[in-house]
Amino acid sequence: MSTLYSTKVMAIGGRAGKVSSEDGLLDLPLALPKALGGKGDATNPEQLFAAGYAACFENAVIHVTHATDNKVADDDIVVFATVGMEPNGEGGFVLTVALDVTIDGVDQQTAEEIVAKAHAACPYSNAVKGNIDVAITVNTN
């Protein structure tokens, strides 16, 4: 199988450092969140993961509807991704993920079918499958 896309991002300084992509488009300071005892004055890895997952999942919704009668556009979809961190009981940590997906212009059953297909197609969903339980809520307007 051939790679469709790859990127490289460098992290320096851990949670109090910075991240930057090889093309220079991503260049952000990092900070430990206030909830974890930090200053919270910059983004953190969980926010970056939530942003990536939300954007990717929204695109997966568009992708799975592209060749159907229920084709949806970017403006028809809103995805909120909530990423949390919990202790794993073994001295480490695990992530929690919840996706809240709203799709305009379709009924509830159709929206749920679309989201299930998107969850099966989304690279982020496939990456965490079997490791992180993803709670998904589906809404329509």
Helices and strands as residue ranges (DSSP letters): E 9-12, G 14-16, E 18-21, E 27-29, G 34-36, H 45-65, G 74-76, E 77-87, E 93-103, H 108-121, H 123-128, E 134-140
